[in-house]
Structures are given as C-alpha cells and as structure tokens.
Amino acid sequence: MSDAPYFHDASGSIRFWVNMEGTQFVSASIGREALRYHFRTTENADPLETFSHHVEEIEAAVRRRLLQGAMEPVMLRENDLHAPAL
C-alpha cells in the first residue's frame, strides 16, 4: 500500500502510509489541528501542503511510536512530533 496521502474530511486528518523496511507499509494519520499547532500555520492553511512540507519529520514520529509499541494505525498527536531529548 503506497497510496498518496489524503485529507479525510470526516475525521479532519491526513491519512498516509509509512514505508517500513522497503516492502511493509504502516497506515497512520495526523489531525489538522496537530499540524497547525506544531508547524504554526494559519487556520486556513492546506493540511496536505503542511504535511508535504514536513513529511520526513512526521514519518520519523510514526517510526518512533512503532518502536515504543504502538499498533497500526498510528494516530499521531502534536506531542508525538517532538523528537525525544538525547
């Protein structure tokens, strides 16, 4: 499954898939509000555009959640986007 990310109106979130180990894809989502608050966009900013500008950081957050034991589908919150302190 490697479909393009899309905005799901009913949930107000971007739904997307993260490639894990080349052939395995994990489904995930992130809400419009989490994108807006974390990346400090305007209220009327396009969530898909915000997602595409920050896709690497968002996918890294999904991978961290999976390593912490999260199960699919991974639903990211704003707090998940903050990289852990070293």
PyMOL Python script that loads the backbone (N, CA, C, O; Angstrom):
from pymol import cmd

cmd.read_pdbstr("""\
ATOM      1  N   MET A   1       0.851  -1.175   0.000  1.00  0.00           N
ATOM      2  CA  MET A   1       0.000   0.000   0.000  1.00  0.00           C
ATOM      3  C   MET A   1       0.891   1.230   0.000  1.00  0.00           C
ATOM      4  O   MET A   1       1.579   1.490   0.987  1.00  0.00           O
ATOM      5  N   SER A   2       0.893   1.970  -1.054  1.00  0.00           N
ATOM      6  CA  SER A   2       1.682   3.197  -1.107  1.00  0.00           C
ATOM      7  C   SER A   2       0.872   4.314  -1.747  1.00  0.00           C
ATOM      8  O   SER A   2       1.412   5.129  -2.495  1.00  0.00           O
ATOM      9  N   ASP A   3      -0.421   4.351  -1.454  1.00  0.00           N
ATOM     10  CA  ASP A   3      -1.275   5.403  -1.985  1.00  0.00           C
ATOM     11  C   ASP A   3      -0.810   6.759  -1.482  1.00  0.00           C
ATOM     12  O   ASP A   3      -0.143   6.865  -0.452  1.00  0.00           O
ATOM     13  N   ALA A   4      -1.171   7.777  -2.218  1.00  0.00           N
ATOM     14  CA  ALA A   4      -0.809   9.139  -1.821  1.00  0.00           C
ATOM     15  C   ALA A   4      -1.566   9.542  -0.561  1.00  0.00           C
ATOM     16  O   ALA A   4      -2.691   9.090  -0.349  1.00  0.00           O
ATOM     17  N   PRO A   5      -0.975  10.378   0.271  1.00  0.00           N
ATOM     18  CA  PRO A   5      -1.678  10.886   1.451  1.00  0.00           C
ATOM     19  C   PRO A   5      -2.922  11.656   1.004  1.00  0.00           C
ATOM     20  O   PRO A   5      -2.947  12.239  -0.080  1.00  0.00           O
ATOM     21  N   TYR A   6      -3.944  11.650   1.847  1.00  0.00           N
ATOM     22  CA  TYR A   6      -5.159  12.395   1.504  1.00  0.00           C
ATOM     23  C   TYR A   6      -5.799  12.942   2.769  1.00  0.00           C
ATOM     24  O   TYR A   6      -5.577  12.436   3.870  1.00  0.00           O
ATOM     25  N   PHE A   7      -6.604  13.995   2.585  1.00  0.00           N
ATOM     26  CA  PHE A   7      -7.317  14.588   3.704  1.00  0.00           C
ATOM     27  C   PHE A   7      -8.664  13.899   3.842  1.00  0.00           C
ATOM     28  O   PHE A   7      -9.445  13.846   2.892  1.00  0.00           O
ATOM     29  N   HIS A   8      -8.933  13.367   5.037  1.00  0.00           N
ATOM     30  CA  HIS A   8     -10.188  12.677   5.341  1.00  0.00           C
ATOM     31  C   HIS A   8     -11.096  13.675   6.060  1.00  0.00           C
ATOM     32  O   HIS A   8     -10.875  14.001   7.226  1.00  0.00           O
ATOM     33  N   ASP A   9     -12.119  14.156   5.352  1.00  0.00           N
ATOM     34  CA  ASP A   9     -12.989  15.211   5.891  1.00  0.00           C
ATOM     35  C   ASP A   9     -13.656  14.827   7.199  1.00  0.00           C
ATOM     36  O   ASP A   9     -13.681  15.622   8.139  1.00  0.00           O
ATOM     37  N   ALA A  10     -14.194  13.625   7.270  1.00  0.00           N
ATOM     38  CA  ALA A  10     -14.972  13.217   8.448  1.00  0.00           C
ATOM     39  C   ALA A  10     -14.144  13.254   9.731  1.00  0.00           C
ATOM     40  O   ALA A  10     -14.664  13.599  10.792  1.00  0.00           O
ATOM     41  N   SER A  11     -12.866  12.904   9.643  1.00  0.00           N
ATOM     42  CA  SER A  11     -12.019  12.891  10.842  1.00  0.00           C
ATOM     43  C   SER A  11     -11.158  14.143  10.972  1.00  0.00           C
ATOM     44  O   SER A  11     -10.549  14.373  12.017  1.00  0.00           O
ATOM     45  N   GLY A  12     -11.104  14.949   9.918  1.00  0.00           N
ATOM     46  CA  GLY A  12     -10.268  16.146   9.958  1.00  0.00           C
ATOM     47  C   GLY A  12      -8.793  15.825  10.022  1.00  0.00           C
ATOM     48  O   GLY A  12      -8.022  16.550  10.651  1.00  0.00           O
ATOM     49  N   SER A  13      -8.389  14.728   9.367  1.00  0.00           N
ATOM     50  CA  SER A  13      -6.987  14.312   9.457  1.00  0.00           C
ATOM     51  C   SER A  13      -6.429  13.905   8.102  1.00  0.00           C
ATOM     52  O   SER A  13      -7.163  13.582   7.169  1.00  0.00           O
ATOM     53  N   ILE A  14      -5.107  13.934   8.030  1.00  0.00           N
ATOM     54  CA  ILE A  14      -4.389  13.402   6.873  1.00  0.00           C
ATOM     55  C   ILE A  14      -4.175  11.926   7.141  1.00  0.00           C
ATOM     56  O   ILE A  14      -3.712  11.543   8.215  1.00  0.00           O
ATOM     57  N   ARG A  15      -4.506  11.109   6.179  1.00  0.00           N
ATOM     58  CA  ARG A  15      -4.232   9.671   6.276  1.00  0.00           C
ATOM     59  C   ARG A  15      -3.128   9.344   5.284  1.00  0.00           C
ATOM     60  O   ARG A  15      -3.141   9.804   4.142  1.00  0.00           O
ATOM     61  N   PHE A  16      -2.170   8.540   5.740  1.00  0.00           N
ATOM     62  CA  PHE A  16      -0.993   8.265   4.927  1.00  0.00           C
ATOM     63  C   PHE A  16      -0.376   6.936   5.335  1.00  0.00           C
ATOM     64  O   PHE A  16      -0.797   6.320   6.314  1.00  0.00           O
ATOM     65  N   TRP A  17       0.621   6.500   4.579  1.00  0.00           N
ATOM     66  CA  TRP A  17       1.312   5.244   4.839  1.00  0.00           C
ATOM     67  C   TRP A  17       2.800   5.503   4.911  1.00  0.00           C
ATOM     68  O   TRP A  17       3.341   6.308   4.152  1.00  0.00           O
ATOM     69  N   VAL A  18       3.458   4.816   5.827  1.00  0.00           N
ATOM     70  CA  VAL A  18       4.900   4.969   6.016  1.00  0.00           C
ATOM     71  C   VAL A  18       5.573   3.664   5.616  1.00  0.00           C
ATOM     72  O   VAL A  18       5.192   2.588   6.078  1.00  0.00           O
ATOM     73  N   ASN A  19       6.572   3.772   4.757  1.00  0.00           N
ATOM     74  CA  ASN A  19       7.315   2.609   4.288  1.00  0.00           C
ATOM     75  C   ASN A  19       8.273   2.153   5.384  1.00  0.00           C
ATOM     76  O   ASN A  19       9.132   2.909   5.837  1.00  0.00           O
ATOM     77  N   MET A  20       8.106   0.912   5.793  1.00  0.00           N
ATOM     78  CA  MET A  20       8.970   0.319   6.811  1.00  0.00           C
ATOM     79  C   MET A  20       9.720  -0.849   6.164  1.00  0.00           C
ATOM     80  O   MET A  20       9.096  -1.795   5.684  1.00  0.00           O
ATOM     81  N   GLU A  21      11.024  -0.788   6.151  1.00  0.00           N
ATOM     82  CA  GLU A  21      11.849  -1.893   5.662  1.00  0.00           C
ATOM     83  C   GLU A  21      11.592  -2.232   4.201  1.00  0.00           C
ATOM     84  O   GLU A  21      11.686  -3.400   3.822  1.00  0.00           O
ATOM     85  N   GLY A  22      11.276  -1.262   3.387  1.00  0.00           N
ATOM     86  CA  GLY A  22      11.193  -1.481   1.954  1.00  0.00           C
ATOM     87  C   GLY A  22       9.895  -2.009   1.397  1.00  0.00           C
ATOM     88  O   GLY A  22       9.446  -1.528   0.357  1.00  0.00           O
ATOM     89  N   THR A  23       9.266  -2.983   2.046  1.00  0.00           N
ATOM     90  CA  THR A  23       8.062  -3.575   1.469  1.00  0.00           C
ATOM     91  C   THR A  23       6.848  -3.494   2.377  1.00  0.00           C
ATOM     92  O   THR A  23       5.724  -3.692   1.914  1.00  0.00           O
ATOM     93  N   GLN A  24       7.039  -3.214   3.631  1.00  0.00           N
ATOM     94  CA  GLN A  24       5.928  -3.148   4.580  1.00  0.00           C
ATOM     95  C   GLN A  24       5.499  -1.693   4.752  1.00  0.00           C
ATOM     96  O   GLN A  24       6.327  -0.819   5.011  1.00  0.00           O
ATOM     97  N   PHE A  25       4.199  -1.444   4.607  1.00  0.00           N
ATOM     98  CA  PHE A  25       3.659  -0.107   4.800  1.00  0.00           C
ATOM     99  C   PHE A  25       2.742  -0.104   6.011  1.00  0.00           C
ATOM    100  O   PHE A  25       1.943  -1.021   6.199  1.00  0.00           O
ATOM    101  N   VAL A  26       2.865   0.940   6.834  1.00  0.00           N
ATOM    102  CA  VAL A  26       2.063   1.089   8.046  1.00  0.00           C
ATOM    103  C   VAL A  26       1.146   2.293   7.851  1.00  0.00           C
ATOM    104  O   VAL A  26       1.598   3.364   7.447  1.00  0.00           O
ATOM    105  N   SER A  27      -0.134   2.116   8.136  1.00  0.00           N
ATOM    106  CA  SER A  27      -1.065   3.234   7.997  1.00  0.00           C
ATOM    107  C   SER A  27      -0.988   4.138   9.221  1.00  0.00           C
ATOM    108  O   SER A  27      -0.775   3.682  10.345  1.00  0.00           O
ATOM    109  N   ALA A  28      -1.168   5.431   8.969  1.00  0.00           N
ATOM    110  CA  ALA A  28      -1.075   6.418  10.043  1.00  0.00           C
ATOM    111  C   ALA A  28      -1.949   7.611   9.697  1.00  0.00           C
ATOM    112  O   ALA A  28      -2.408   7.765   8.565  1.00  0.00           O
ATOM    113  N   SER A  29      -2.166   8.449  10.697  1.00  0.00           N
ATOM    114  CA  SER A  29      -2.922   9.680  10.474  1.00  0.00           C
ATOM    115  C   SER A  29      -2.434  10.756  11.425  1.00  0.00           C
ATOM    116  O   SER A  29      -1.842  10.478  12.468  1.00  0.00           O
ATOM    117  N   ILE A  30      -2.700  11.991  11.034  1.00  0.00           N
ATOM    118  CA  ILE A  30      -2.393  13.138  11.885  1.00  0.00           C
ATOM    119  C   ILE A  30      -3.467  14.191  11.647  1.00  0.00           C
ATOM    120  O   ILE A  30      -3.812  14.499  10.506  1.00  0.00           O
ATOM    121  N   GLY A  31      -3.981  14.730  12.722  1.00  0.00           N
ATOM    122  CA  GLY A  31      -5.062  15.699  12.631  1.00  0.00           C
ATOM    123  C   GLY A  31      -4.613  17.064  12.135  1.00  0.00           C
ATOM    124  O   GLY A  31      -3.464  17.470  12.307  1.00  0.00           O
ATOM    125  N   ARG A  32      -5.553  17.750  11.518  1.00  0.00           N
ATOM    126  CA  ARG A  32      -5.305  19.104  11.020  1.00  0.00           C
ATOM    127  C   ARG A  32      -4.807  20.020  12.146  1.00  0.00           C
ATOM    128  O   ARG A  32      -3.904  20.832  11.940  1.00  0.00           O
ATOM    129  N   GLU A  33      -5.405  19.882  13.336  1.00  0.00           N
ATOM    130  CA  GLU A  33      -5.016  20.745  14.454  1.00  0.00           C
ATOM    131  C   GLU A  33      -3.586  20.478  14.909  1.00  0.00           C
ATOM    132  O   GLU A  33      -2.850  21.415  15.218  1.00  0.00           O
ATOM    133  N   ALA A  34      -3.186  19.209  14.953  1.00  0.00           N
ATOM    134  CA  ALA A  34      -1.807  18.882  15.342  1.00  0.00           C
ATOM    135  C   ALA A  34      -0.820  19.496  14.354  1.00  0.00           C
ATOM    136  O   ALA A  34       0.214  20.031  14.754  1.00  0.00           O
ATOM    137  N   LEU A  35      -1.140  19.419  13.068  1.00  0.00           N
ATOM    138  CA  LEU A  35      -0.280  20.037  12.055  1.00  0.00           C
ATOM    139  C   LEU A  35      -0.218  21.549  12.252  1.00  0.00           C
ATOM    140  O   LEU A  35       0.857  22.148  12.218  1.00  0.00           O
ATOM    141  N   ARG A  36      -1.377  22.148  12.456  1.00  0.00           N
ATOM    142  CA  ARG A  36      -1.448  23.604  12.585  1.00  0.00           C
ATOM    143  C   ARG A  36      -0.694  24.095  13.815  1.00  0.00           C
ATOM    144  O   ARG A  36       0.081  25.048  13.730  1.00  0.00           O
ATOM    145  N   TYR A  37      -0.914  23.451  14.958  1.00  0.00           N
ATOM    146  CA  TYR A  37      -0.277  23.907  16.191  1.00  0.00           C
ATOM    147  C   TYR A  37       1.227  23.659  16.184  1.00  0.00           C
ATOM    148  O   TYR A  37       2.002  24.527  16.585  1.00  0.00           O
ATOM    149  N   HIS A  38       1.639  22.490  15.734  1.00  0.00           N
ATOM    150  CA  HIS A  38       3.072  22.176  15.775  1.00  0.00           C
ATOM    151  C   HIS A  38       3.871  22.993  14.759  1.00  0.00           C
ATOM    152  O   HIS A  38       4.945  23.507  15.072  1.00  0.00           O
ATOM    153  N   PHE A  39       3.337  23.106  13.546  1.00  0.00           N
ATOM    154  CA  PHE A  39       4.078  23.790  12.487  1.00  0.00           C
ATOM    155  C   PHE A  39       3.681  25.260  12.346  1.00  0.00           C
ATOM    156  O   PHE A  39       4.143  25.952  11.439  1.00  0.00           O
ATOM    157  N   ARG A  40       2.821  25.726  13.249  1.00  0.00           N
ATOM    158  CA  ARG A  40       2.430  27.136  13.340  1.00  0.00           C
ATOM    159  C   ARG A  40       1.928  27.707  12.018  1.00  0.00           C
ATOM    160  O   ARG A  40       2.399  28.749  11.562  1.00  0.00           O
ATOM    161  N   THR A  41       0.976  27.019  11.414  1.00  0.00           N
ATOM    162  CA  THR A  41       0.370  27.509  10.181  1.00  0.00           C
ATOM    163  C   THR A  41      -0.898  28.285  10.521  1.00  0.00           C
ATOM    164  O   THR A  41      -1.369  28.264  11.658  1.00  0.00           O
ATOM    165  N   THR A  42      -1.433  28.957   9.534  1.00  0.00           N
ATOM    166  CA  THR A  42      -2.679  29.687   9.745  1.00  0.00           C
ATOM    167  C   THR A  42      -3.844  28.714   9.796  1.00  0.00           C
ATOM    168  O   THR A  42      -3.731  27.563   9.374  1.00  0.00           O
ATOM    169  N   GLU A  43      -4.955  29.189  10.315  1.00  0.00           N
ATOM    170  CA  GLU A  43      -6.129  28.326  10.463  1.00  0.00           C
ATOM    171  C   GLU A  43      -6.644  27.810   9.126  1.00  0.00           C
ATOM    172  O   GLU A  43      -7.180  26.704   9.055  1.00  0.00           O
ATOM    173  N   ASN A  44      -6.488  28.597   8.067  1.00  0.00           N
ATOM    174  CA  ASN A  44      -6.995  28.169   6.764  1.00  0.00           C
ATOM    175  C   ASN A  44      -5.915  27.550   5.871  1.00  0.00           C
ATOM    176  O   ASN A  44      -6.137  27.379   4.672  1.00  0.00           O
ATOM    177  N   ALA A  45      -4.752  27.214   6.432  1.00  0.00           N
ATOM    178  CA  ALA A  45      -3.681  26.575   5.660  1.00  0.00           C
ATOM    179  C   ALA A  45      -4.124  25.188   5.197  1.00  0.00           C
ATOM    180  O   ALA A  45      -4.874  24.500   5.890  1.00  0.00           O
ATOM    181  N   ASP A  46      -3.658  24.795   4.033  1.00  0.00           N
ATOM    182  CA  ASP A  46      -3.983  23.481   3.471  1.00  0.00           C
ATOM    183  C   ASP A  46      -3.218  22.404   4.241  1.00  0.00           C
ATOM    184  O   ASP A  46      -1.987  22.386   4.206  1.00  0.00           O
ATOM    185  N   PRO A  47      -3.929  21.496   4.943  1.00  0.00           N
ATOM    186  CA  PRO A  47      -3.234  20.473   5.728  1.00  0.00           C
ATOM    187  C   PRO A  47      -2.354  19.556   4.877  1.00  0.00           C
ATOM    188  O   PRO A  47      -1.304  19.113   5.341  1.00  0.00           O
ATOM    189  N   LEU A  48      -2.762  19.265   3.646  1.00  0.00           N
ATOM    190  CA  LEU A  48      -1.930  18.412   2.785  1.00  0.00           C
ATOM    191  C   LEU A  48      -0.622  19.111   2.418  1.00  0.00           C
ATOM    192  O   LEU A  48       0.426  18.472   2.327  1.00  0.00           O
ATOM    193  N   GLU A  49      -0.689  20.404   2.210  1.00  0.00           N
ATOM    194  CA  GLU A  49       0.525  21.153   1.899  1.00  0.00           C
ATOM    195  C   GLU A  49       1.463  21.174   3.108  1.00  0.00           C
ATOM    196  O   GLU A  49       2.671  20.982   2.969  1.00  0.00           O
ATOM    197  N   THR A  50       0.899  21.408   4.284  1.00  0.00           N
ATOM    198  CA  THR A  50       1.708  21.383   5.507  1.00  0.00           C
ATOM    199  C   THR A  50       2.345  20.011   5.686  1.00  0.00           C
ATOM    200  O   THR A  50       3.533  19.912   5.993  1.00  0.00           O
ATOM    201  N   PHE A  51       1.561  18.955   5.495  1.00  0.00           N
ATOM    202  CA  PHE A  51       2.065  17.588   5.601  1.00  0.00           C
ATOM    203  C   PHE A  51       3.234  17.372   4.640  1.00  0.00           C
ATOM    204  O   PHE A  51       4.277  16.850   5.033  1.00  0.00           O
ATOM    205  N   SER A  52       3.057  17.774   3.385  1.00  0.00           N
ATOM    206  CA  SER A  52       4.100  17.514   2.387  1.00  0.00           C
ATOM    207  C   SER A  52       5.392  18.271   2.694  1.00  0.00           C
ATOM    208  O   SER A  52       6.477  17.791   2.364  1.00  0.00           O
ATOM    209  N   HIS A  53       5.293  19.445   3.320  1.00  0.00           N
ATOM    210  CA  HIS A  53       6.492  20.206   3.682  1.00  0.00           C
ATOM    211  C   HIS A  53       7.248  19.572   4.854  1.00  0.00           C
ATOM    212  O   HIS A  53       8.440  19.826   5.031  1.00  0.00           O
ATOM    213  N   HIS A  54       6.570  18.759   5.645  1.00  0.00           N
ATOM    214  CA  HIS A  54       7.175  18.207   6.865  1.00  0.00           C
ATOM    215  C   HIS A  54       7.088  16.678   6.920  1.00  0.00           C
ATOM    216  O   HIS A  54       7.134  16.090   8.000  1.00  0.00           O
ATOM    217  N   VAL A  55       6.964  16.045   5.766  1.00  0.00           N
ATOM    218  CA  VAL A  55       6.714  14.603   5.717  1.00  0.00           C
ATOM    219  C   VAL A  55       7.820  13.795   6.403  1.00  0.00           C
ATOM    220  O   VAL A  55       7.518  12.795   7.055  1.00  0.00           O
ATOM    221  N   GLU A  56       9.064  14.187   6.281  1.00  0.00           N
ATOM    222  CA  GLU A  56      10.149  13.414   6.903  1.00  0.00           C
ATOM    223  C   GLU A  56      10.029  13.425   8.421  1.00  0.00           C
ATOM    224  O   GLU A  56      10.195  12.388   9.063  1.00  0.00           O
ATOM    225  N   GLU A  57       9.745  14.576   8.995  1.00  0.00           N
ATOM    226  CA  GLU A  57       9.584  14.679  10.448  1.00  0.00           C
ATOM    227  C   GLU A  57       8.369  13.883  10.924  1.00  0.00           C
ATOM    228  O   GLU A  57       8.412  13.238  11.971  1.00  0.00           O
ATOM    229  N   ILE A  58       7.294  13.934  10.152  1.00  0.00           N
ATOM    230  CA  ILE A  58       6.067  13.222  10.517  1.00  0.00           C
ATOM    231  C   ILE A  58       6.282  11.711  10.436  1.00  0.00           C
ATOM    232  O   ILE A  58       5.866  10.976  11.332  1.00  0.00           O
ATOM    233  N   GLU A  59       6.927  11.246   9.372  1.00  0.00           N
ATOM    234  CA  GLU A  59       7.206   9.810   9.249  1.00  0.00           C
ATOM    235  C   GLU A  59       8.146   9.335  10.354  1.00  0.00           C
ATOM    236  O   GLU A  59       7.994   8.219  10.850  1.00  0.00           O
ATOM    237  N   ALA A  60       9.110  10.159  10.747  1.00  0.00           N
ATOM    238  CA  ALA A  60      10.012   9.797  11.849  1.00  0.00           C
ATOM    239  C   ALA A  60       9.220   9.628  13.141  1.00  0.00           C
ATOM    240  O   ALA A  60       9.523   8.745  13.944  1.00  0.00           O
ATOM    241  N   ALA A  61       8.213  10.463  13.344  1.00  0.00           N
ATOM    242  CA  ALA A  61       7.371  10.349  14.542  1.00  0.00           C
ATOM    243  C   ALA A  61       6.588   9.041  14.529  1.00  0.00           C
ATOM    244  O   ALA A  61       6.415   8.416  15.575  1.00  0.00           O
ATOM    245  N   VAL A  62       6.113   8.621  13.363  1.00  0.00           N
ATOM    246  CA  VAL A  62       5.410   7.335  13.256  1.00  0.00           C
ATOM    247  C   VAL A  62       6.363   6.203  13.622  1.00  0.00           C
ATOM    248  O   VAL A  62       5.993   5.299  14.371  1.00  0.00           O
ATOM    249  N   ARG A  63       7.570   6.247  13.104  1.00  0.00           N
ATOM    250  CA  ARG A  63       8.551   5.192  13.407  1.00  0.00           C
ATOM    251  C   ARG A  63       8.875   5.140  14.900  1.00  0.00           C
ATOM    252  O   ARG A  63       9.003   4.057  15.471  1.00  0.00           O
ATOM    253  N   ARG A  64       9.009   6.310  15.533  1.00  0.00           N
ATOM    254  CA  ARG A  64       9.253   6.334  16.989  1.00  0.00           C
ATOM    255  C   ARG A  64       8.096   5.694  17.739  1.00  0.00           C
ATOM    256  O   ARG A  64       8.313   4.905  18.659  1.00  0.00           O
ATOM    257  N   ARG A  65       6.873   6.025  17.356  1.00  0.00           N
ATOM    258  CA  ARG A  65       5.703   5.455  18.031  1.00  0.00           C
ATOM    259  C   ARG A  65       5.674   3.932  17.875  1.00  0.00           C
ATOM    260  O   ARG A  65       5.344   3.220  18.823  1.00  0.00           O
ATOM    261  N   LEU A  66       6.016   3.435  16.693  1.00  0.00           N
ATOM    262  CA  LEU A  66       6.042   1.987  16.474  1.00  0.00           C
ATOM    263  C   LEU A  66       7.104   1.324  17.348  1.00  0.00           C
ATOM    264  O   LEU A  66       6.868   0.256  17.911  1.00  0.00           O
ATOM    265  N   LEU A  67       8.264   1.952  17.460  1.00  0.00           N
ATOM    266  CA  LEU A  67       9.321   1.406  18.314  1.00  0.00           C
ATOM    267  C   LEU A  67       8.913   1.397  19.780  1.00  0.00           C
ATOM    268  O   LEU A  67       9.415   0.586  20.559  1.00  0.00           O
ATOM    269  N   GLN A  68       8.008   2.288  20.161  1.00  0.00           N
ATOM    270  CA  GLN A  68       7.505   2.352  21.533  1.00  0.00           C
ATOM    271  C   GLN A  68       6.349   1.382  21.761  1.00  0.00           C
ATOM    272  O   GLN A  68       5.805   1.308  22.862  1.00  0.00           O
ATOM    273  N   GLY A  69       5.972   0.637  20.716  1.00  0.00           N
ATOM    274  CA  GLY A  69       4.937  -0.373  20.875  1.00  0.00           C
ATOM    275  C   GLY A  69       3.571  -0.015  20.332  1.00  0.00           C
ATOM    276  O   GLY A  69       2.618  -0.768  20.535  1.00  0.00           O
ATOM    277  N   ALA A  70       3.445   1.115  19.644  1.00  0.00           N
ATOM    278  CA  ALA A  70       2.151   1.490  19.059  1.00  0.00           C
ATOM    279  C   ALA A  70       1.740   0.462  18.014  1.00  0.00           C
ATOM    280  O   ALA A  70       2.576  -0.163  17.362  1.00  0.00           O
ATOM    281  N   MET A  71       0.437   0.308  17.875  1.00  0.00           N
ATOM    282  CA  MET A  71      -0.093  -0.618  16.877  1.00  0.00           C
ATOM    283  C   MET A  71      -0.731   0.177  15.746  1.00  0.00           C
ATOM    284  O   MET A  71      -1.145   1.322  15.927  1.00  0.00           O
ATOM    285  N   GLU A  72      -0.799  -0.441  14.597  1.00  0.00           N
ATOM    286  CA  GLU A  72      -1.390   0.174  13.418  1.00  0.00           C
ATOM    287  C   GLU A  72      -2.913   0.232  13.550  1.00  0.00           C
ATOM    288  O   GLU A  72      -3.511  -0.718  14.057  1.00  0.00           O
ATOM    289  N   PRO A  73      -3.546   1.292  13.119  1.00  0.00           N
ATOM    290  CA  PRO A  73      -2.985   2.501  12.529  1.00  0.00           C
ATOM    291  C   PRO A  73      -2.436   3.437  13.600  1.00  0.00           C
ATOM    292  O   PRO A  73      -3.013   3.565  14.680  1.00  0.00           O
ATOM    293  N   VAL A  74      -1.331   4.083  13.295  1.00  0.00           N
ATOM    294  CA  VAL A  74      -0.704   5.013  14.231  1.00  0.00           C
ATOM    295  C   VAL A  74      -1.383   6.373  14.073  1.00  0.00           C
ATOM    296  O   VAL A  74      -1.391   6.949  12.985  1.00  0.00           O
ATOM    297  N   MET A  75      -1.947   6.875  15.163  1.00  0.00           N
ATOM    298  CA  MET A  75      -2.604   8.181  15.145  1.00  0.00           C
ATOM    299  C   MET A  75      -1.720   9.169  15.903  1.00  0.00           C
ATOM    300  O   MET A  75      -1.654   9.149  17.132  1.00  0.00           O
ATOM    301  N   LEU A  76      -1.048  10.023  15.153  1.00  0.00           N
ATOM    302  CA  LEU A  76      -0.120  10.969  15.764  1.00  0.00           C
ATOM    303  C   LEU A  76      -0.852  12.114  16.446  1.00  0.00           C
ATOM    304  O   LEU A  76      -1.890  12.585  15.981  1.00  0.00           O
ATOM    305  N   ARG A  77      -0.276  12.546  17.565  1.00  0.00           N
ATOM    306  CA  ARG A  77      -0.735  13.746  18.271  1.00  0.00           C
ATOM    307  C   ARG A  77       0.385  14.774  18.170  1.00  0.00           C
ATOM    308  O   ARG A  77       1.505  14.447  17.777  1.00  0.00           O
ATOM    309  N   GLU A  78       0.081  15.998  18.522  1.00  0.00           N
ATOM    310  CA  GLU A  78       1.103  17.042  18.422  1.00  0.00           C
ATOM    311  C   GLU A  78       2.341  16.674  19.234  1.00  0.00           C
ATOM    312  O   GLU A  78       3.464  16.892  18.778  1.00  0.00           O
ATOM    313  N   ASN A  79       2.153  16.130  20.410  1.00  0.00           N
ATOM    314  CA  ASN A  79       3.277  15.774  21.272  1.00  0.00           C
ATOM    315  C   ASN A  79       4.200  14.739  20.626  1.00  0.00           C
ATOM    316  O   ASN A  79       5.396  14.720  20.916  1.00  0.00           O
ATOM    317  N   ASP A  80       3.670  13.886  19.763  1.00  0.00           N
ATOM    318  CA  ASP A  80       4.482  12.869  19.093  1.00  0.00           C
ATOM    319  C   ASP A  80       5.498  13.483  18.138  1.00  0.00           C
ATOM    320  O   ASP A  80       6.495  12.844  17.802  1.00  0.00           O
ATOM    321  N   LEU A  81       5.260  14.703  17.701  1.00  0.00           N
ATOM    322  CA  LEU A  81       6.143  15.332  16.726  1.00  0.00           C
ATOM    323  C   LEU A  81       7.419  15.870  17.350  1.00  0.00           C
ATOM    324  O   LEU A  81       8.380  16.160  16.638  1.00  0.00           O
ATOM    325  N   HIS A  82       7.441  16.006  18.643  1.00  0.00           N
ATOM    326  CA  HIS A  82       8.641  16.496  19.324  1.00  0.00           C
ATOM    327  C   HIS A  82       9.637  15.350  19.468  1.00  0.00           C
ATOM    328  O   HIS A  82       9.346  14.334  20.101  1.00  0.00           O
ATOM    329  N   ALA A  83      10.808  15.526  18.877  1.00  0.00           N
ATOM    330  CA  ALA A  83      11.836  14.485  18.975  1.00  0.00           C
ATOM    331  C   ALA A  83      12.276  14.360  20.430  1.00  0.00           C
ATOM    332  O   ALA A  83      12.381  15.368  21.129  1.00  0.00           O
ATOM    333  N   PRO A  84      12.533  13.144  20.894  1.00  0.00           N
ATOM    334  CA  PRO A  84      12.966  12.959  22.282  1.00  0.00           C
ATOM    335  C   PRO A  84      14.324  13.603  22.528  1.00  0.00           C
ATOM    336  O   PRO A  84      15.176  13.650  21.640  1.00  0.00           O
ATOM    337  N   ALA A  85      14.508  14.091  23.733  1.00  0.00           N
ATOM    338  CA  ALA A  85      15.794  14.690  24.107  1.00  0.00           C
ATOM    339  C   ALA A  85      16.843  13.594  24.233  1.00  0.00           C
ATOM    340  O   ALA A  85      16.558  12.490  24.698  1.00  0.00           O
ATOM    341  N   LEU A  86      18.034  13.912  23.819  1.00  0.00           N
ATOM    342  CA  LEU A  86      19.130  12.929  23.899  1.00  0.00           C
ATOM    343  C   LEU A  86      19.881  13.046  25.181  1.00  0.00           C
ATOM    344  O   LEU A  86      20.831  12.298  25.411  1.00  0.00           O
TER     345      LEU A  86
END
""", "prot")
cmd.dss("prot")
cmd.show_as("cartoon", "prot")
cmd.util.cbc("prot")
cmd.orient("prot")
